[in-house]
Amino acid sequence: MLTIQNVTLNYAPELHGVESMPVVGWAINSDRKNVEQTSWQLQLSRDAAFSQIVFDSGKVADDRSQNITLSGIELAPSVWYFVRVKISDNHGQQSDWSEAAGFISGLPGDQWQAEFISVEGPEEKDSSKGTLLRNTFAIEDAAEVASVIVHASALGLYKLYVNGQKVGQDELAPGWTSYHHHLLYQTYDLTALVTVGDNAIAASVGAGWYKGDMSFNRKRNYYGDRTAFICQIVVTLRDGSQRRYGTDASWLGTDSPVLFSEIYDGEVYDARREIPGWHSVDCDTARWRQAEVVAGNKGVLHAQGASTVQAIDTLAPQALIVTPRGETVIDFGQNLTGWVAFRVRGRAGDKVTLRHFEVLDAEGNVYLDNLRTAKQRIDYTLSGAGEEAWHPSFTFQGFRYVHVECWPGEINAENFSAVVLHSQMASTGEFACSNPSLNQLHHNILWGLKGNFVDVPTDCPQRDERLGWTGDAQIFCRTASYLMQTRNFFAKWLRDLHYDQTAEGGVPHVVPDILSKKCDDNWLLSQGTHSAAAWADAAVINPWTLYLMYGDKEVLRQQYPSMKAWIEFMRAHAVDNKWSYKLQFGDWVALDAKEGSYFGATPNDLTCMAYYSWSTLLFAKAAKALGNQADYETYSALHRDIVDSFQREFFTPTGRLAARTQTAHILALYFNLVPDAFRARTIDTLVELLAEHDGHLVTGFVGTPYFCHALSENGRASEAWQLLLKDDFPSWLYQVKAGATTIWEHWDGIKPDGTMWSPDMNSFNHYAYGAIGEWLYRAAAGIDTDEEQPGFKHIRIKPVIGGDLTWLKARYRSGYGDIVVHWQVEPGGDTQRHVELRVTVPHNTRATVILPAECQLMATDNIAFSAINNECQATVGSGEYRFAYRL
Ligand code: BGC
């Protein structure tokens, strides 16, 4: 039986708000092996029953089942569409129509009649209070109504309600973008929420990233000094005609019970100020005031569609602790990002105060110092009306522990839960092996992702920073994309990267860029706010990584000018391919830094040139993928020239690499900058540099991500495993042994003697070093894609077996279906190991299984292996396979 599963639209099962026809993909199910699609047919309909088909592709002879782009389809605004697919395969089988996947079309900015409205006065620019806005709209004849769709956004943050009910699952909407260029609106279907007659529509609005106090420099009003809300309701009648209602001066507004709310500092809420029925039709609005229309550029409104922030999970407390200092603390057992929800009873005016934090100090007391100026504090005043259930709205905290500073009556852990917030993304990675510490490391990497993918990829979620540091996002992109479906998340952020690029192509250190605006009095940033090697290279590496992982040319096309501008920036600042520009972070926080310094020992000119070559190479490949032959040739030539300069500058005639650091050797090897004749010497020196530290790394942000790759790709797999499995300081597993539940910013966040790194910069939820996750999937499990057929259309399976593990199993849910690699090792004889390798290859893909040349094959499932490139290889079609061999 041939069936279709998981039809996706822009890689999501359902899209709410999309302004042009989304990219379509599907997975194939069959009870046969070696299944390859031979043709597809796709229909687009206005209804789920497919009685109003607006497009039919007819039968298309084509093997692609991902990244199908359809041009020339004009979408009507604000209505549902449904897509279904049927296919045939190489076994002569024909599928039925798939289940339909639906999307709601968006409303391009120039079609908005609604206005931005506010009840904040211009004099309230220093306030971070909340406001409420409301209005009613009438539905005359329900039988005539086909759908009621709303599109909404804000300058600030908003929560939307219809007839007293919260609309949708989104939190912290509209998220954080380069607001002046790119403001996202969210789209919801209200059809089931509205009734005949009057309906109430209402919004609660807060300051958020738009207006609140942000960055370590603590300045406010980066984008504007007045919050505002905008929404457009589109009622589509059965005859296809549309009626529109939206925000305008007829709306009413008032102050909300949110007295204060900011991203870093938390929320102050007075439940005594709640207005009964404020979001329902029956509300006494006598004291409400008229909203004002405020200026706002509707031309920058764009549909978000998918990957909004939501409450994804809820964790129960693990323990209630009384610290030696007498503080009552709830331990959720997991460092996370979100907020605490609680239930409380008491008298009107009673108070709840919560402080959120990540770690206890060496004595086991509350530790707030590493939050710097971020208060992470909740102040709630009770209304006294029975049981009150509450959580904040316009803030989030990074925490494992909550100090209950004030609470009416006895503190009972059951009244608290931790709500985990992050951008909604499908989970795509699973990893388990026989080493429990490694499993915990994988867990910590995943929670580092969850904690820092809150609308933008942030460095950390707790201190007064939480910024979209480009370097961190670059380093972690591939790992993140094994763990979760990141395409929409990163595509959104990359758009902002482009918007915030300087006219010359410079890439800001953080995206959205707020540092260039008000941070010139900061000691570090006064030296430069954009264009640091490895950070700015996110402009090229991230789109390329998405292309590798998803095979999607849309994002590559979207980012192409941005990628090119960044290469040109480096070229403009280069002499003999050696470029430099103001502030460089180098091998940030490497342990070979001078005492007390953040800057590692690897010279900046080496890091700059190494990344210049790498980004130029990837850009040339992107040009080729997009069919731009002229750029491909130009930038391939530039790349060769940079490599040449690098070799002349950094290698002595006898092959010594001038900078004797681990990171310099890692970059040279991984970025292919080593002359062939010197490769053996370079790898030997890297191994020596490891041995000098007793097998430990001393690398920072730049060298660490590629360390194990540089070893395992150069015949030193056992050193890679040894490095990974070290569990004394400094190492990945040192933190695991110390009880970490996320990844630390510093190898010595908590030092072996129990003291901590300076509170100036000591996050316990920083995903950067979690970039080792890529090695777990791509090397240890060996699940990789072929860049000629990216997105796992052609899979490369080349597990790096080692580390005394007896088994390892990883699953990657590609668009085509699950790719599974499961290896088991049994010691046999003196040195020989017996390996059993089980592999699942999804339909409509092929996989090349690559085993070591020296292996003795025992069982091959009737697959013929041959010796190619000093390896033992076989290419297989879809299905499940079991291979056994001796090593
Ligand atoms: C951040 C880093 C970031 C760095 C720039 C720090 O404050 O937390 O992760 O990349 O600054 O060097």
Residues whose N, C-alpha, C, O or C-beta is under 5 A from the ligand:
A	BS01	BGC	D459 W469 G471 D472 F585 W588
